[in-house]
Amino acid sequence: MRRRRNDRRAGARHALALAALLLAGCTVGPVFQRPRAPAPRHYRRPGKPVAGDTGAPARYRQQTLLGAGPAARWWRLFHSPQLDSLVRQALADNHDLAAAEEALAEAHEGVMVAAAARYPQIEANLGAGRQKYGAAFLGPEHFPPFTYFEAGVSVAYELDYVGLTRHTIEERRALEQYQRSELAATRLVLSGEVASRAVMIASTRAEIHALDGLLSADRTNVALVREAVAAGSVPRLDVLTARTQLASDATLLPPLYQQLAVARHALAALLGRTPAEWRRPDLTLGELALPRHVPVSVPSQLLRRRPDILAAQAELRAATAAAGVATADLYPRIELTGTLAQEGLQPGQLFDASSTAWSLIAGLTAPLFDGGRLHAERRAALDALQARADLYRQVVVNAFEQVADALDALQHDAQLRAAQARALSLSRRRLILERKSYLAGNSGLLPVLDAERQRERAELGLLRAEERQYLDTIRLLLASGGPVS
């Protein structure tokens, strides 16, 4: 007798332990861990000169502030109210950005949908019907047609003992984080595109102005040559040479006007407008102050700031959760369902205690044969997980490459701009001397035209070097993962 009592107690303890295990759950599948990725202490080889130590004059140099981190509204470093207005308008009206915001909202609702599975699903039922049983079903018994009424609730709940629901929620949360990072990346890239297009417009306008000056100088040359021919000091061939040079220089303007139109159209599209809708005064290079101090994130901060790195990390987390879902699908599913209802032949019987009906069902569904589908899905999920880990590492490597390239670019841009400024100064002095020599009859027209070409190349080269310095500064600020608010 005592032995039976002990057996019953042991059985009760085992049943309680099993129930506790089912209720507490034991999550199966891989656990997310951020993979080992390159995390160097420097963006470039130690000992390499940093931006600013270029030997260029101070007015062309920029200094990077490592560890300062980019400002929330990084474009304000250029101290241009018009640029600030353009970026703010793009952040408010760009349709790609609006779509990214809606995608984030959709992902958030997906988390809510997945999280609902943690709770019992309760439904209310209310119905009425007319029914008649067939004679073949009842045999000798005979029931006339009857009307019935029913009101009640049903409850369904699936035990998450292997973590299927938890993995699904984790996957949806990771996808939400991915969309949040994608939104941040869209905002960052959009602000950079607007600033870059504004700089391109300003630079192209400056080049057009420089070419207008060159064409004016060409016309002056034609007039001077005609005067010299009239005085009999130079041959008539010089007039044709000067006019040929004027015609040749005139061909440089149409491509610049086309470049300006394309940049304006692109800026309008970034602002959510068609080219015909958008009218705004263009920026000039004089309205943009080149930042003398450029904040840059340290390498360890870059992993936590760059939206593309955070997006790749979120995709890796989602892939880990998806592998967990595929693993949990291999296990049986246990579902509890229950109903409580009032049934009667008259509406008034629905509130009678004698009309109460109920049911409580525990069901187990286990895969027996699926042709290897579930195991193949799990292997595919694990392969996808490994692929996401490799892609995450490559995104990190690419991010460090971009920052290193931009740091080198700032150093070389300062050197190039200083060299172009020296070349322009020398070419202007030479042109003055060649013109004096030509008017004095000491030389022909070709040295004057050659000096004109050198001055033209030097002036355009300086403008393009200045544009490049602005654009590379923007690239470095974007590569550092500057937040946009």
Secondary structure, DSSP 8 states (H G I E B T S, - for coil): -HHHHHHHHHHHHHHHHHHHHHHH----S-----------S-SS-TT---TT-SSS-GGG--EEEETS---TTGGGGG--HHHHHHHHHHHHH-HHHHHHHHHHHHHHHHHHHHHGGGS-EEEEEEEEEEE---HHHHTT-----EEEEEEEEEEEEEE-TTSHHHHHHHHHHHHHHHHHHHHHHHHHHHHHHHHHHHHHHHHHHHHHHHHHHHHHHHHHHHHHHHHHHHTTSS-THHHHHHHHHHHHHHTTHHHHHHHHHHHHHHHHHHTT--TTT-------GGG----SEEEE--HHHHHHH-HHHHHHHHHHHHHHHHHHHHHHTTS-EEEEEEEEEEEESSGGGGG-GGGEEEEEEEEEE-----TTHHHHHHHHHHHHHHHHHHHHHHHHHHHHHHHHHHHHHHHHHHHHHHHHHHHHHHHHHHHHHHHHHHHTTSS-HHHHHHHHHHHHHHHHHHHHHHHHHHHHHHHHHHHTT----
